[in-house]
Amino acid sequence: MYLIGNKMDYYSFRTEFLPLGLFSLAEVVNLHPGFHRNQLDRWEDKGYLRRLRRGVWAFPERLGDERFLWLAANRLYGPSYLSLQKALKFHGLIPEEVFLLTSVCTRKTATFETPVGTFDYRHLKPELFWGYRWLDWEDRRIRIAEPEKAVLDLLYLNPGLCTADDFASLRFDAGTFLKLSDPARFTVWAYAFGSRALARRAAAFLEYVHHDSSLTSA
């Protein structure tokens, strides 16, 4: 790394930090204690960097890759994993495009408006932070909910979803859910939330998808 005082050559900086996808000031300073934040501000003013939120930057050329935005969702506010509508769309369980990057996290609920999109985080108790898989992207890993957990997170955080009409309004692909998921695991996970009300609504959801799938295949 070419560093004189607190000034750094941009191209050397880019070579070192581009593989990270996005980075924080703390990560830069940890590797280069003499680095000053003003250097990032200057590069941002020149269009070399984009600020995603306070203290977090990315290189503009990475922002067009959807998987990069998923990685950003994991890292901007965590610990977190993609869930709810974004995960449902990834698994093919709902037809509509989902532009909001929806995640669950163990920190307080928050929303971040950034130049590349809106990152929405809903709070879950730490003991409910499970039921996700890892997606490999380049040399990084992204957390995203399993199909069963994405549905359960949605039901848990939206207690008004409880009837067949409610489920139908979301346009769930019942057949795809039954192919991708394990109904027994879905039921066990529902009870793991420690809420009888959620367990009842999860059972109603299973009844709905079985019924809807039978109608579709008839």
MDAnalysis code that builds the backbone (N, CA, C; Angstrom):
import MDAnalysis as mda
import numpy as np

u = mda.Universe.empty(654, n_residues=218, atom_resindex=np.repeat(np.arange(218), 3), trajectory=True)
u.add_TopologyAttr("name", ["N", "CA", "C"] * 218)
u.add_TopologyAttr("resid", np.arange(1, 219))
u.add_TopologyAttr("resname", ["MET", "TYR", "LEU", "ILE", "GLY", "ASN", "LYS", "MET", "ASP", "TYR", "TYR", "SER", "PHE", "ARG", "THR", "GLU", "PHE", "LEU", "PRO", "LEU", "GLY", "LEU", "PHE", "SER", "LEU", "ALA", "GLU", "VAL", "VAL", "ASN", "LEU", "HIS", "PRO", "GLY", "PHE", "HIS", "ARG", "ASN", "GLN", "LEU", "ASP", "ARG", "TRP", "GLU", "ASP", "LYS", "GLY", "TYR", "LEU", "ARG", "ARG", "LEU", "ARG", "ARG", "GLY", "VAL", "TRP", "ALA", "PHE", "PRO", "GLU", "ARG", "LEU", "GLY", "ASP", "GLU", "ARG", "PHE", "LEU", "TRP", "LEU", "ALA", "ALA", "ASN", "ARG", "LEU", "TYR", "GLY", "PRO", "SER", "TYR", "LEU", "SER", "LEU", "GLN", "LYS", "ALA", "LEU", "LYS", "PHE", "HIS", "GLY", "LEU", "ILE", "PRO", "GLU", "GLU", "VAL", "PHE", "LEU", "LEU", "THR", "SER", "VAL", "CYS", "THR", "ARG", "LYS", "THR", "ALA", "THR", "PHE", "GLU", "THR", "PRO", "VAL", "GLY", "THR", "PHE", "ASP", "TYR", "ARG", "HIS", "LEU", "LYS", "PRO", "GLU", "LEU", "PHE", "TRP", "GLY", "TYR", "ARG", "TRP", "LEU", "ASP", "TRP", "GLU", "ASP", "ARG", "ARG", "ILE", "ARG", "ILE", "ALA", "GLU", "PRO", "GLU", "LYS", "ALA", "VAL", "LEU", "ASP", "LEU", "LEU", "TYR", "LEU", "ASN", "PRO", "GLY", "LEU", "CYS", "THR", "ALA", "ASP", "ASP", "PHE", "ALA", "SER", "LEU", "ARG", "PHE", "ASP", "ALA", "GLY", "THR", "PHE", "LEU", "LYS", "LEU", "SER", "ASP", "PRO", "ALA", "ARG", "PHE", "THR", "VAL", "TRP", "ALA", "TYR", "ALA", "PHE", "GLY", "SER", "ARG", "ALA", "LEU", "ALA", "ARG", "ARG", "ALA", "ALA", "ALA", "PHE", "LEU", "GLU", "TYR", "VAL", "HIS", "HIS", "ASP", "SER", "SER", "LEU", "THR", "SER", "ALA"])
u.atoms.positions = np.array([
    [0.846, -1.189, 0.000],
    [0.000, 0.000, 0.000],
    [0.881, 1.238, 0.000],
    [0.596, 2.170, -0.911],
    [1.365, 3.407, -0.994],
    [0.743, 4.436, -0.071],
    [1.452, 4.763, 1.030],
    [0.905, 5.654, 2.051],
    [1.983, 6.623, 2.490],
    [1.720, 7.920, 2.327],
    [2.620, 8.962, 2.804],
    [1.849, 9.790, 3.809],
    [2.280, 9.741, 5.070],
    [1.505, 10.414, 6.110],
    [0.158, 9.745, 6.206],
    [-0.902, 10.535, 6.019],
    [-2.240, 9.946, 6.045],
    [-2.861, 9.906, 4.660],
    [-2.047, 10.111, 3.606],
    [-2.555, 10.120, 2.239],
    [-2.181, 8.820, 1.550],
    [-3.113, 8.311, 0.783],
    [-2.949, 6.998, 0.172],
    [-3.235, 7.094, -1.314],
    [-2.505, 6.333, -2.090],
    [-2.753, 6.241, -3.523],
    [-4.060, 5.480, -3.752],
    [-4.987, 6.074, -4.530],
    [-6.311, 5.473, -4.701],
    [-6.236, 4.097, -5.351],
    [-5.394, 3.949, -6.357],
    [-5.393, 2.694, -7.099],
    [-4.855, 1.547, -6.251],
    [-3.910, 1.831, -5.377],
    [-3.452, 0.801, -4.441],
    [-4.557, 0.465, -3.443],
    [-5.255, 1.510, -2.991],
    [-6.372, 1.313, -2.064],
    [-7.446, 0.448, -2.714],
    [-7.772, 0.755, -3.956],
    [-8.809, 0.008, -4.669],
    [-8.416, -1.459, -4.820],
    [-7.168, -1.716, -5.159],
    [-6.701, -3.091, -5.314],
    [-6.866, -3.885, -4.025],
    [-6.604, -3.236, -2.901],
    [-6.680, -3.936, -1.622],
    [-8.104, -4.143, -1.142],
    [-8.976, -3.136, -1.356],
    [-10.294, -3.185, -0.721],
    [-11.434, -3.585, -1.659],
    [-11.217, -3.571, -2.964],
    [-12.291, -3.969, -3.880],
    [-12.788, -5.388, -3.607],
    [-11.917, -6.359, -3.306],
    [-12.421, -7.714, -3.043],
    [-13.349, -7.816, -1.840],
    [-13.308, -6.832, -0.931],
    [-14.183, -6.888, 0.239],
    [-15.643, -6.631, -0.115],
    [-15.880, -6.006, -1.257],
    [-17.256, -5.639, -1.619],
    [-17.627, -4.292, -1.055],
    [-17.640, -4.185, 0.258],
    [-17.840, -2.905, 0.930],
    [-16.979, -2.914, 2.179],
    [-16.753, -1.746, 2.736],
    [-15.809, -1.657, 3.846],
    [-16.178, -0.477, 4.733],
    [-15.710, -0.544, 5.958],
    [-15.944, 0.537, 6.916],
    [-14.649, 1.295, 7.164],
    [-14.787, 2.502, 7.673],
    [-13.610, 3.277, 8.057],
    [-12.790, 2.507, 9.085],
    [-13.475, 1.844, 10.016],
    [-12.762, 1.092, 11.051],
    [-11.887, 0.001, 10.444],
    [-12.379, -0.665, 9.387],
    [-11.586, -1.715, 8.747],
    [-10.343, -1.143, 8.086],
    [-10.488, 0.030, 7.462],
    [-9.340, 0.663, 6.810],
    [-8.305, 1.076, 7.849],
    [-8.765, 1.737, 8.902],
    [-7.848, 2.223, 9.939],
    [-7.178, 1.062, 10.665],
    [-7.897, -0.039, 10.814],
    [-7.305, -1.206, 11.471],
    [-6.095, -1.723, 10.697],
    [-6.178, -1.660, 9.363],
    [-5.071, -2.118, 8.526],
    [-4.017, -1.042, 8.323],
    [-4.461, 0.226, 8.360],
    [-3.560, 1.349, 8.089],
    [-3.830, 2.448, 9.110],
    [-3.224, 2.347, 10.284],
    [-3.532, 3.278, 11.383],
    [-3.327, 4.748, 11.047],
    [-2.484, 5.060, 10.067],
    [-2.263, 6.460, 9.725],
    [-3.286, 7.039, 8.771],
    [-4.238, 6.207, 8.346],
    [-5.225, 6.665, 7.357],
    [-6.215, 7.629, 7.992],
    [-6.609, 8.666, 7.214],
    [-7.560, 9.663, 7.716],
    [-8.858, 9.600, 6.921],
    [-9.961, 9.741, 7.612],
    [-11.286, 9.667, 6.992],
    [-11.446, 10.662, 5.846],
    [-10.810, 11.824, 5.939],
    [-10.963, 12.841, 4.897],
    [-10.593, 12.312, 3.522],
    [-9.679, 11.328, 3.481],
    [-9.303, 10.750, 2.199],
    [-10.493, 10.060, 1.548],
    [-11.294, 9.339, 2.331],
    [-12.497, 8.701, 1.795],
    [-13.499, 9.744, 1.327],
    [-13.638, 10.821, 2.077],
    [-14.560, 11.889, 1.686],
    [-14.142, 12.495, 0.348],
    [-12.842, 12.690, 0.157],
    [-12.366, 13.261, -1.110],
    [-12.637, 12.307, -2.266],
    [-12.389, 11.023, -2.045],
    [-12.654, 10.054, -3.114],
    [-14.150, 9.942, -3.402],
    [-14.949, 10.101, -2.377],
    [-16.400, 10.106, -2.597],
    [-16.804, 11.303, -3.446],
    [-16.245, 12.475, -3.146],
    [-16.551, 13.682, -3.918],
    [-16.158, 13.524, -5.387],
    [-15.119, 12.759, -5.658],
    [-14.662, 12.535, -7.029],
    [-15.440, 11.415, -7.728],
    [-16.320, 10.741, -6.992],
    [-17.097, 9.659, -7.575],
    [-16.406, 8.318, -7.548],
    [-15.277, 8.217, -6.842],
    [-14.555, 6.956, -6.772],
    [-15.216, 5.979, -5.799],
    [-15.941, 6.508, -4.827],
    [-16.600, 5.700, -3.807],
    [-18.036, 6.147, -3.645],
    [-18.872, 5.251, -3.119],
    [-20.243, 5.610, -2.755],
    [-20.453, 5.266, -1.285],
    [-21.009, 6.221, -0.557],
    [-21.302, 5.987, 0.852],
    [-22.671, 5.315, 0.964],
    [-22.729, 4.174, 1.634],
    [-23.989, 3.461, 1.814],
    [-24.699, 3.879, 3.095],
    [-23.948, 4.127, 4.120],
    [-24.452, 4.712, 5.348],
    [-23.248, 5.298, 6.070],
    [-23.494, 5.939, 7.192],
    [-22.383, 6.577, 7.889],
    [-21.282, 5.562, 8.212],
    [-20.090, 5.861, 7.724],
    [-18.938, 5.024, 8.021],
    [-18.772, 3.801, 7.157],
    [-19.627, 3.614, 6.126],
    [-19.541, 2.433, 5.257],
    [-19.556, 2.886, 3.802],
    [-18.596, 2.408, 3.016],
    [-18.464, 2.788, 1.619],
    [-18.390, 1.553, 0.729],
    [-18.619, 1.793, -0.573],
    [-18.471, 0.743, -1.577],
    [-17.935, 1.380, -2.850],
    [-17.422, 0.545, -3.731],
    [-16.961, 1.013, -5.033],
    [-18.144, 1.013, -6.002],
    [-18.333, 2.090, -6.770],
    [-19.526, 2.213, -7.627],
    [-19.725, 1.040, -8.574],
    [-18.629, 0.462, -9.065],
    [-18.764, -0.611, -10.047],
    [-19.363, -1.883, -9.470],
    [-19.428, -1.987, -8.144],
    [-20.030, -3.173, -7.532],
    [-21.538, -3.042, -7.345],
    [-22.055, -1.841, -7.462],
    [-23.432, -1.598, -7.033],
    [-24.489, -2.148, -7.982],
    [-24.099, -2.516, -9.201],
    [-25.070, -3.058, -10.141],
    [-25.324, -4.544, -9.975],
    [-24.595, -5.195, -9.099],
    [-24.737, -6.638, -8.883],
    [-25.688, -6.877, -7.714],
    [-26.797, -7.566, -7.971],
    [-27.784, -7.781, -6.916],
    [-27.201, -8.551, -5.741],
    [-26.328, -9.512, -6.024],
    [-25.733, -10.272, -4.926],
    [-24.878, -9.364, -4.040],
    [-24.253, -8.363, -4.628],
    [-23.495, -7.415, -3.807],
    [-24.424, -6.698, -2.837],
    [-25.606, -6.309, -3.309],
    [-26.561, -5.632, -2.430],
    [-27.020, -6.560, -1.312],
    [-27.117, -7.849, -1.592],
    [-27.476, -8.804, -0.537],
    [-26.360, -8.882, 0.503],
    [-25.119, -8.901, 0.025],
    [-23.986, -8.871, 0.952],
    [-24.016, -7.592, 1.779],
    [-24.309, -6.479, 1.116],
    [-24.394, -5.204, 1.832],
    [-25.478, -5.257, 2.898],
    [-26.604, -5.889, 2.585],
    [-27.685, -6.001, 3.570],
    [-27.214, -6.744, 4.814],
    [-26.417, -7.792, 4.624],
    [-25.869, -8.535, 5.768],
    [-24.925, -7.687, 6.603],
    [-24.166, -6.824, 5.940],
    [-23.075, -6.138, 6.626],
    [-23.428, -4.745, 7.140],
    [-24.415, -4.094, 6.549],
    [-24.734, -2.728, 6.961],
    [-25.238, -2.653, 8.389],
    [-25.929, -3.694, 8.823],
    [-26.582, -3.669, 10.135],
    [-26.715, -5.106, 10.584],
    [-25.984, -5.466, 11.587],
    [-26.012, -6.871, 11.937],
    [-25.785, -7.136, 13.412],
    [-25.855, -8.437, 13.731],
    [-26.007, -9.563, 12.802],
    [-27.405, -9.620, 12.191],
    [-27.449, -9.962, 10.912],
    [-28.734, -10.002, 10.207],
    [-28.673, -11.044, 9.096],
    [-29.842, -11.429, 8.610],
    [-29.914, -12.262, 7.413],
    [-31.127, -11.825, 6.606],
    [-31.047, -11.977, 5.290],
    [-32.167, -11.653, 4.416],
    [-33.325, -12.591, 4.713],
    [-34.522, -12.032, 4.798],
    [-35.694, -12.842, 5.103],
    [-36.924, -12.123, 4.565],
    [-38.099, -12.554, 5.067],
    [-39.359, -11.909, 4.698],
    [-39.513, -11.901, 3.175],
    [-40.004, -10.808, 2.599],
    [-40.350, -10.810, 1.175],
    [-39.151, -11.084, 0.264],
    [-37.974, -10.548, 0.630],
    [-36.807, -10.747, -0.241],
    [-36.429, -12.220, -0.317],
    [-36.446, -12.905, 0.811],
    [-36.129, -14.332, 0.807],
    [-37.231, -15.137, 0.119],
    [-38.485, -14.749, 0.334],
    [-39.590, -15.453, -0.325],
    [-39.456, -15.358, -1.840],
    [-39.073, -14.185, -2.338],
    [-38.878, -14.018, -3.776],
    [-37.702, -14.852, -4.258],
    [-36.619, -14.875, -3.512],
    [-35.447, -15.671, -3.889],
    [-35.817, -17.144, -4.050],
    [-36.652, -17.650, -3.164],
    [-37.045, -19.062, -3.210],
    [-38.184, -19.326, -4.200],
    [-38.684, -18.289, -4.862],
    [-39.754, -18.463, -5.833],
    [-41.122, -18.655, -5.216],
    [-41.301, -18.160, -3.990],
    [-42.568, -18.372, -3.283],
    [-43.585, -17.270, -3.516],
    [-43.146, -16.123, -4.005],
    [-44.071, -15.047, -4.372],
    [-43.659, -14.534, -5.749],
    [-44.609, -14.063, -6.556],
    [-44.291, -13.691, -7.936],
    [-43.757, -12.273, -8.110],
    [-44.130, -11.357, -7.227],
    [-43.774, -9.961, -7.435],
    [-42.295, -9.708, -7.187],
    [-41.745, -8.761, -7.960],
    [-40.385, -8.320, -7.683],
    [-40.364, -7.597, -6.342],
    [-39.293, -7.778, -5.608],
    [-39.144, -7.149, -4.291],
    [-37.897, -6.281, -4.339],
    [-38.102, -4.979, -4.350],
    [-36.970, -4.061, -4.450],
    [-36.444, -3.649, -3.078],
    [-37.287, -3.755, -2.062],
    [-36.857, -3.472, -0.701],
    [-36.013, -4.641, -0.199],
    [-34.851, -4.341, 0.361],
    [-33.976, -5.385, 0.889],
    [-34.383, -5.669, 2.325],
    [-35.174, -6.720, 2.513],
    [-35.779, -7.016, 3.813],
    [-34.944, -8.041, 4.569],
    [-34.616, -7.712, 5.802],
    [-33.803, -8.588, 6.644],
    [-34.394, -8.639, 8.041],
    [-33.960, -9.625, 8.811],
    [-34.237, -9.641, 10.246],
    [-32.900, -9.575, 10.970],
    [-32.930, -9.017, 12.177],
    [-31.691, -8.817, 12.923],
    [-31.988, -8.877, 14.416],
    [-30.929, -8.960, 15.201],
    [-31.097, -8.997, 16.653],
    [-31.031, -7.604, 17.271],
    [-30.770, -6.596, 16.462],
    [-30.753, -5.219, 16.948],
    [-32.140, -4.612, 16.742],
    [-32.303, -3.354, 17.134],
    [-33.616, -2.741, 17.022],
    [-33.998, -2.538, 15.562],
    [-35.298, -2.502, 15.296],
    [-35.807, -2.291, 13.945],
    [-35.253, -0.988, 13.374],
    [-34.847, -1.031, 12.097],
    [-34.258, 0.157, 11.471],
    [-34.450, 0.086, 9.966],
    [-34.441, 1.252, 9.330],
    [-34.492, 1.361, 7.873],
    [-33.419, 2.338, 7.427],
    [-32.683, 1.967, 6.383],
    [-31.635, 2.830, 5.854],
    [-31.931, 3.132, 4.388],
    [-32.103, 4.400, 4.093],
    [-32.253, 4.849, 2.711],
    [-30.858, 5.142, 2.178],
    [-30.464, 4.464, 1.111],
    [-29.126, 4.638, 0.559],
    [-29.220, 4.980, -0.926],
    [-28.124, 5.397, -1.543],
    [-28.150, 5.696, -2.979],
    [-28.468, 4.486, -3.846],
    [-28.367, 3.285, -3.292],
    [-28.585, 2.082, -4.101],
    [-29.841, 1.320, -3.708],
    [-30.609, 1.830, -2.771],
    [-31.837, 1.155, -2.377],
    [-32.125, 1.305, -0.905],
    [-33.256, 0.742, -0.501],
    [-33.693, 0.815, 0.892],
    [-33.439, -0.520, 1.574],
    [-32.768, -0.459, 2.702],
    [-32.457, -1.642, 3.501],
    [-33.324, -1.601, 4.750],
    [-34.191, -2.601, 4.889],
    [-35.150, -2.634, 5.993],
    [-34.826, -3.808, 6.915],
    [-34.749, -3.526, 8.217],
    [-34.399, -4.545, 9.203],
    [-35.481, -4.620, 10.273],
    [-35.967, -5.835, 10.523],
    [-36.957, -6.061, 11.566],
    [-36.309, -6.847, 12.705],
    [-36.650, -6.476, 13.916],
    [-36.028, -7.082, 15.090],
    [-36.596, -8.467, 15.390],
    [-35.687, -9.396, 15.679],
    [-36.028, -10.703, 16.242],
    [-35.207, -10.897, 17.512],
    [-35.767, -11.604, 18.468],
    [-35.000, -11.935, 19.663],
    [-33.782, -12.783, 19.273],
    [-32.662, -12.611, 19.963],
    [-31.456, -13.380, 19.611],
    [-31.692, -14.882, 19.544],
    [-32.563, -15.405, 20.397],
    [-32.806, -16.849, 20.386],
    [-33.577, -17.306, 19.140],
    [-34.056, -16.369, 18.332],
    [-34.749, -16.716, 17.085],
    [-33.873, -16.484, 15.857],
    [-32.603, -16.168, 16.096],
    [-31.692, -15.894, 14.985],
    [-31.089, -17.216, 14.488],
    [-31.857, -17.921, 13.698],
    [-31.459, -19.204, 13.135],
    [-32.342, -19.465, 11.922],
    [-32.125, -20.607, 11.265],
    [-32.967, -20.966, 10.125],
    [-32.565, -20.290, 8.833],
    [-31.283, -19.984, 8.684],
    [-30.805, -19.379, 7.438],
    [-29.746, -20.284, 6.815],
    [-29.503, -20.059, 5.537],
    [-28.453, -20.775, 4.828],
    [-27.398, -19.769, 4.370],
    [-26.266, -20.299, 3.922],
    [-25.200, -19.463, 3.383],
    [-25.191, -19.579, 1.861],
    [-25.169, -18.436, 1.176],
    [-24.979, -18.402, -0.271],
    [-23.555, -17.946, -0.551],
    [-22.852, -18.677, -1.397],
    [-21.506, -18.267, -1.792],
    [-21.592, -17.276, -2.945],
    [-20.890, -16.173, -2.797],
    [-20.824, -15.154, -3.859],
    [-19.383, -14.670, -3.938],
    [-18.760, -14.922, -5.094],
    [-17.334, -14.661, -5.237],
    [-16.622, -15.353, -4.068],
    [-15.870, -14.622, -3.274],
    [-15.228, -15.265, -2.122],
    [-15.882, -14.847, -0.815],
    [-17.136, -14.394, -0.896],
    [-17.870, -13.974, 0.289],
    [-19.068, -14.892, 0.501],
    [-19.705, -14.750, 1.681],
    [-20.870, -15.578, 2.001],
    [-22.002, -14.678, 2.476],
    [-23.221, -15.024, 2.038],
    [-24.408, -14.218, 2.317],
    [-25.407, -15.076, 3.084],
    [-25.969, -14.518, 4.154],
    [-26.993, -15.230, 4.935],
    [-28.383, -14.902, 4.393],
    [-29.167, -15.943, 4.127],
    [-30.550, -15.759, 3.673],
    [-31.411, -16.862, 4.291],
    [-32.631, -16.520, 4.649],
    [-33.513, -17.463, 5.341],
    [-33.852, -18.670, 4.474],
    [-33.958, -19.821, 5.127],
    [-34.531, -21.000, 4.484],
    [-36.003, -20.709, 4.181],
    [-36.612, -21.440, 3.233],
    [-38.016, -21.163, 2.891],
    [-38.944, -21.186, 4.105],
    [-38.791, -22.205, 4.958],
    [-39.665, -22.315, 6.132],
    [-39.487, -21.122, 7.068],
    [-38.232, -20.715, 7.277],
    [-37.972, -19.630, 8.224],
    [-38.431, -18.291, 7.667],
    [-38.311, -18.087, 6.357],
    [-38.785, -16.838, 5.756],
    [-40.284, -16.676, 5.988],
    [-41.033, -17.772, 5.829],
    [-42.479, -17.724, 6.073],
    [-42.764, -17.485, 7.552],
    [-42.066, -18.196, 8.418],
    [-42.311, -18.048, 9.859],
    [-41.925, -16.660, 10.356],
    [-40.828, -16.120, 9.854],
    [-40.467, -14.745, 10.220],
    [-41.572, -13.782, 9.800],
    [-42.104, -13.999, 8.590],
    [-43.170, -13.126, 8.096],
    [-44.407, -13.225, 8.983],
    [-44.801, -14.435, 9.338],
    [-45.973, -14.619, 10.197],
    [-45.735, -14.024, 11.587],
    [-44.567, -14.248, 12.128],
    [-44.249, -13.768, 13.476],
    [-44.279, -12.243, 13.547],
    [-43.743, -11.598, 12.518],
    [-43.643, -10.138, 12.530],
    [-44.893, -9.451, 11.994],
    [-45.819, -10.236, 11.456],
    [-47.081, -9.694, 10.937],
    [-48.237, -10.516, 11.502],
    [-48.592, -10.298, 12.755],
    [-49.617, -11.127, 13.408],
    [-50.990, -11.035, 12.766],
    [-51.207, -10.045, 11.893],
    [-52.490, -9.949, 11.204],
    [-52.658, -10.981, 10.105],
    [-51.576, -11.665, 9.726],
    [-51.668, -12.719, 8.716],
    [-52.102, -14.008, 9.400],
    [-53.371, -14.343, 9.254],
    [-53.855, -15.517, 10.000],
    [-54.925, -16.325, 9.273],
    [-55.498, -15.823, 8.197],
    [-56.569, -16.544, 7.510],
    [-56.147, -16.919, 6.093],
    [-56.926, -17.799, 5.487],
    [-56.645, -18.204, 4.109],
    [-56.672, -17.004, 3.174],
    [-57.596, -16.077, 3.415],
    [-57.653, -14.876, 2.580],
    [-56.385, -14.040, 2.729],
    [-55.864, -13.955, 3.955],
    [-54.615, -13.220, 4.173],
    [-53.472, -13.863, 3.391],
    [-53.383, -15.178, 3.464],
    [-52.308, -15.877, 2.761],
    [-52.481, -15.741, 1.248],
    [-53.723, -15.817, 0.782],
    [-53.986, -15.695, -0.650],
    [-53.593, -14.318, -1.168],
    [-53.743, -13.292, -0.331],
    [-53.410, -11.932, -0.760],
    [-51.922, -11.774, -1.042],
    [-51.097, -12.639, -0.451],
    [-49.654, -12.587, -0.680],
    [-49.240, -13.365, -1.921],
    [-50.189, -14.107, -2.509],
    [-49.966, -14.861, -3.741],
    [-48.835, -15.884, -3.582],
    [-48.848, -16.583, -2.466],
    [-47.873, -17.643, -2.241],
    [-48.003, -18.721, -3.308],
    [-46.872, -19.230, -3.768],
    [-46.867, -20.379, -4.670],
    [-46.851, -21.632, -3.794],
    [-48.021, -22.190, -3.568],
    [-48.150, -23.315, -2.642],
    [-47.349, -24.525, -3.101],
    [-47.406, -24.817, -4.398],
    [-46.691, -25.977, -4.909],
    [-45.190, -25.862, -4.702],
    [-44.650, -24.692, -4.963],
    [-43.213, -24.484, -4.779],
    [-42.832, -24.611, -3.310],
    [-43.667, -24.070, -2.424],
    [-43.368, -24.179, -0.995],
    [-43.306, -25.643, -0.567],
    [-44.254, -26.445, -1.025],
    [-44.284, -27.856, -0.625],
    [-43.107, -28.635, -1.210],
    [-42.618, -28.221, -2.387],
    [-41.458, -28.882, -2.981],
    [-40.165, -28.525, -2.253],
    [-40.057, -27.270, -1.839],
    [-38.807, -26.787, -1.250],
    [-38.703, -27.027, 0.246],
    [-39.827, -27.140, 0.900],
    [-39.818, -27.161, 2.361],
    [-40.111, -28.554, 2.912],
    [-39.868, -28.679, 4.195],
    [-40.192, -29.893, 4.940],
    [-41.296, -29.522, 5.928],
    [-42.536, -29.969, 5.698],
    [-43.634, -29.578, 6.588],
    [-43.381, -29.919, 8.052],
    [-42.710, -31.050, 8.303],
    [-42.419, -31.414, 9.695],
    [-41.459, -30.403, 10.317],
    [-40.437, -30.023, 9.571],
    [-39.493, -29.028, 10.086],
    [-40.189, -27.687, 10.280],
    [-41.062, -27.332, 9.348],
    [-41.813, -26.084, 9.466],
    [-42.592, -26.055, 10.779],
    [-43.231, -27.161, 11.105],
    [-44.028, -27.228, 12.339],
    [-43.139, -27.159, 13.580],
    [-42.037, -27.900, 13.565],
    [-41.104, -27.866, 14.703],
    [-40.556, -26.456, 14.889],
    [-40.174, -25.819, 13.806],
    [-39.635, -24.455, 13.896],
    [-40.695, -23.478, 14.392],
    [-41.937, -23.688, 13.975],
    [-43.007, -22.798, 14.445],
    [-43.124, -22.860, 15.966],
    [-43.082, -24.058, 16.516],
    [-43.167, -24.198, 17.977],
    [-41.923, -23.644, 18.673],
    [-40.792, -23.643, 17.969],
    [-39.549, -23.135, 18.563],
    [-39.615, -21.637, 18.838],
    [-40.560, -20.940, 18.224],
    [-40.723, -19.513, 18.495],
    [-41.290, -19.267, 19.891],
    [-41.873, -20.297, 20.476],
    [-42.418, -20.144, 21.820],
    [-43.706, -19.362, 21.880],
    [-44.464, -19.375, 20.790],
    [-45.728, -18.637, 20.722],
    [-46.824, -19.576, 20.231],
    [-47.810, -19.830, 21.067],
    [-48.916, -20.689, 20.649],
    [-49.703, -20.060, 19.506],
    [-49.833, -18.737, 19.558],
    [-50.570, -18.051, 18.492],
    [-49.868, -18.241, 17.157],
    [-48.544, -18.131, 17.152],
    [-47.807, -18.344, 15.908],
    [-47.945, -19.790, 15.450],
    [-47.862, -20.736, 16.366],
    [-48.000, -22.144, 15.993],
    [-49.353, -22.403, 15.337],
    [-50.412, -21.769, 15.858],
    [-51.742, -21.938, 15.253],
    [-51.777, -21.334, 13.852],
    [-51.185, -20.160, 13.688],
    [-51.204, -19.524, 12.365],
    [-50.320, -20.282, 11.381],
    [-49.221, -20.866, 11.869],
    [-48.378, -21.686, 11.003],
    [-49.141, -22.928, 10.533],
    [-49.914, -23.532, 11.435],
    [-50.732, -24.687, 11.056],
    [-51.780, -24.283, 10.025],
    [-52.362, -23.101, 10.202],
    [-53.346, -22.606, 9.233],
    [-52.689, -22.363, 7.881],
    [-51.451, -21.872, 7.902],
    [-50.732, -21.652, 6.648],
    [-50.472, -22.982, 5.944],
    [-50.036, -23.989, 6.688],
    [-49.808, -25.302, 6.079],
    [-51.085, -25.868, 5.472],
    [-52.183, -25.723, 6.189],
    [-53.471, -26.190, 5.668],
    [-53.816, -25.454, 4.379],
    [-53.534, -24.153, 4.366],
    [-53.816, -23.347, 3.175],
    [-52.991, -23.829, 1.980],
    [-51.675, -24.020, 2.155],
    [-50.844, -24.384, 1.007],
    [-51.182, -25.791, 0.511],
    [-51.512, -26.693, 1.403],
    [-51.916, -28.035, 0.960],
    [-53.208, -27.957, 0.149],
    [-54.163, -27.169, 0.625],
    [-55.435, -27.025, -0.084],
    [-55.229, -26.336, -1.422],
    [-54.458, -25.255, -1.428],
    [-54.246, -24.501, -2.661],
    [-53.486, -25.334, -3.679],
    [-52.514, -26.105, -3.207],
    [-51.748, -26.951, -4.117],
    [-52.627, -28.023, -4.746],
    [-53.539, -28.582, -3.961],
    [-54.425, -29.618, -4.496],
    [-55.366, -29.045, -5.542],
    [-55.815, -27.797, -5.345],
    [-56.682, -27.156, -6.330],
    [-55.924, -26.867, -7.613],
    [-54.669, -26.430, -7.476],
    [-53.860, -26.080, -8.642],
    [-53.526, -27.303, -9.480],
    [-53.262, -28.421, -8.800],
    [-52.860, -29.637, -9.515],
    [-54.043, -30.436, -10.039],
    [-55.247, -30.069, -9.614],
    [-56.430, -30.825, -10.032],
    [-56.724, -30.614, -11.513],
])
